Amino acid sequence: MFGAVAASAALGFSPLTHPTRVLVHKGVSNSTLPLSSHGHSFSLLSSTPMHFSSHKSSRRQPLFLAQVASSSAANAEYVEEPETNVKFQTCLNFPGCSNSLTLLGTGYREKVFAIVSVKVYAAGLYLDQHITSELNAWKGQSKDAIQGNSSLFQTIFQSSFEKSLQIILARNIDGKTFWEALSDAISPRIPASTTADEIALTIFRSVFLDRPLKKGTFIILTWLNPSKLLVSVSSNGLPSTVDATIESENVASALFNVFLGDNPVSPSLKASVAVGLSKALK
């Protein structure tokens, strides 16, 4: 559900479309699958100064809420994305976040190869539950009205409350092709290019290049605020450190719109988020 049990009772959050079940996450290997077969040139515009830093931190982040509540993973609450059978924990602390975030919706990314549709990854959107205080203008709206309302999603992006997208791979993918597919989606959402933008995207790209991304790998994209994005990747369970910090509102906004703007790469994710919002804003 959107929020932990106590928060749900206090704020009236409703369950996600998919039922919550007690499950244990198990990773399974699979054959490597390319996302694309072509190269990509990086051409993104930023009209504001940008600063990127890539770092590996050895400092452990706080324990996730489910681990605090129970020492057994089997007792944690998960939501299963039905098309991929990937499980998402309903409440998490992500690396670099100051508060725990709660799962609002899940979906999957599908690619077509030689007329065959393949599900590449599942994704779940997590929000600070207090963000609903900024969404009162959309109270009582239906899921369809919410899904088509770009102003609402822009308000979520512009909010100072933290939000995070958790991607869990459903196939083995090499890092280069994952980045190329992501960059292909980001580039059209920024209208022009500068040298600074190309340098910035190169740093972002460095997180994924020469990095095998096996099935079950976690990729966490966290917006601390509209101009600061954290990237964390782990093939051994949930990440505990930040791999890169990106300080650019243009890049952060473009990435947010890839998943929740017009023509999202995962329509199922945006539809599920709209359902969650319609219930949270009743």
N, C-alpha and C positions, 0 to 999 in steps of 0.2 A: 504494500500500500504506500501511498505518498506520505512518508513520515513514519516514525516508530509508533508503536501502539499508543503510548502515552500522548504523543503529539497528535495522533489521529483523533483521539477522544476529545482533546482540548480544542482543536481547530476544525474538526468536522471533515477531515480528509477521507475520501472514499478509496476503496481498493482499485488496483489496476484492472484493466480489461482481462488480463490473464490471471488465473488463480495463483495464490501464494501457497507454496508447498514446502515441506521440510525435505531438503535434498542435499546430497554431497556432490561437489563438483569434481569431476574426473577428466583429466586431459587424455586425448587419444591421438596418436600420430596418424598422418595421412600423407598421400603423395603430394609433391610440390605442384602448385598451380600458379601460372603467371596471371597477372591482372591485365597487362597490356603488352604489346609487342613492339611499341614504338617509343622513340625518345621524346624528350620534352625540353623546350627552352623556357627558362624562367623569366617572366616579364610581368612583374607586379608593381603597381604604383603605390607610393605612400607620400602623402602631402605633409606628414608630420615626422619629426625626428624619430629614429628607430634605434633601439639598442638591443642586441642579442647577446646572450651569454650561454655557453654550453658547459655544463659541469656535472660531475659525479659527486654526490654527497655520501659520506659514510655514516652520517648521523641518522639514527633510526627515527622514524616518525612515530607518533602516538599509535597505540594499538587500535584496530578497527573496533567499532562498537560491538559487533557480534563476538569478537574475541574477548572483550571485557565481560560481556554477559555470560559467556559460556566457554569453557576450555575445549569443547567438542564441536568441530565443524558441522557435525550431523544435527546439532541443535540450532544452527543458524537458520534464519528465514531467507528463502530465495524465491525469485520469480523466474519461471522458465519461458524464454522466447520460443513460441511454439513451432516456428518453421525450421529452426536450427537446433532446437533442444539445448541451447546454451543457457546456463543459469546465471542470474544476477542477484547479488545480495541486495536486500531492500534498504539498507542504511550503512553508509561507509564514511570513514575519514580518508580522504585522498592526500597524497604527498603534497605538502605546501599549503593545504587548506587550514583555516583557523577553526572551522566548525564541521560537524558531521553533515553529510548531504544525504538526501533521500531520493529513492528511485521514483520517477514520474512516468516513464514509458520506455518500451523496448521495441526494436525492429531489426531488420536485417538488410544487408547490402547484397544485391544480386547482379551478376555480370553474365552476359551472353557470349559464349564461345562456339562458333560454328553451329548456330541455331540451338545450342544447348544452354539452358539457364543454370547457373551454378551459384549457390549461396556462399559468399566469400567470408563474411563476418556478421556477427550480431552486435548491436549497439544499444546502450541504455543511457538515458539522460537523467542526471542527478541534479537536484536543486536544493539550495537552502530553503527550508520550508517557510521562512519569514518573507520570502519574495512575494507571497500572495498578498501582502499588505500593499503592494504597489500595483496590483492588478484588479482593483475594485471596479474599474470602469467596464470590465468584461464579466462581471458577476451575472450569473443566470443565463449566459449564452450557451448554445448547443455546441457539441463537438465539431459539427460541420462549420458553424460560424467562426469558431475559434481557429480551426485549421486553416481557413482562408484569410485570416486577419493578420496581415504582415505587421501592423502597428503593435499588436500584442507581443509578437515574437521579438520585435525590435526593442520593446520595453524590457523584456527579459534580458536581452543582450546588454542593454545600457545600464541595467541595475548594478549597483555596487555589491550585491549579494553574490556569493560564489556559486558557480555552476560547473559541472563536469560531464564529459562524455566518456563513457567506458566502452571501448571496442574490444571484443574477444574474437580472435580469428577462428573460423570454422574450417580452414584449409591451411596447409603449409604454403607460405608465400615468401619469396626473397624480398629483402628490404627495398631494393632498388625499384622493383615493379610496384610495390605498395606505394612508395613515394611518388612515382610517376603518375599513378592513378589519382592520388590525392592532389598533386600539383595541377593536373589537368582540370580538376574540379575547382580549385582555388583561383587559378589564373583569370578566367573570364569574369570573376566577381570583383576584380579590381581593374579600373578602367584604363590605366596606362602603366608605364614602367620607368623606373629610374635605376641608376647604378646601385643606390642604397638598397632598393628592393631586391635586386638580384643577389646582393651579398647576404641580405637577411634570409632569403629563401634557401640559399646555399647552406647556411647554418642549420636551418630547420631540416633540410635534406640530410645533413650529416648524422642526424640521429638514426636514420634508417639505412644508409648505404653500408654495404658490406656486413649486414646484420641479417642472418636468417631468422625469419619469423615463422615459427612452427605453429601448428594447430594448437589452440589454447593460449597463445600469447596475449597478454593484456597490453593495450595501448590506451593511456589515459590522457585526455586533453582537457585541461582545467583552466577556465577563465576566472582568475582572481578578481578582475574588474575589466571594464571594456578595453583596456589597453595593455593588459598583462596576461599572457598565456603560458601555462606550464605544460611540458610534455614529459611523460614517464612511460617507459616500456619495460616489460619483464616477461620472460618465457617461463618463469618459475613462480607462478602465483601472482598475487596482487603486488604491484611495485611499492617499494618503501622509500624510494628516493626520486628526485627530479633529474631528468636527463638534460633538459634545456629550458631556459627562460626566455620568452619572446616578449619584448615590450614594443608593440605596434598595434594601434587600434585598427588600422586598415587590414592587416593580416589576420588579427583576431576576429574581426567582423566578417571577413570573407570566409574564414573557416567555419564560423557559426552558421553562416548562410548556406554553406555546402550541405549541412544537415537539417537546418530548420528554416531556411529561407524559401523563396520561390523555386520550384523545380529541384527539390532536395534529392540527394543521391539515394536516400532510403525513405521512400514515401511511407512505408509501414511504420518507421520510427516517428515521423511527424504526426501520423494519424493516431498512434498510440499516445503520444504526448498530449494531443488535443483532447483525447478522451479523459486522460488524467486531469488536465486543467479544468475541463467542464465539470468534473466531480468535485475538485478542490474549490471551485469558485461558485458552488451552488448557493 
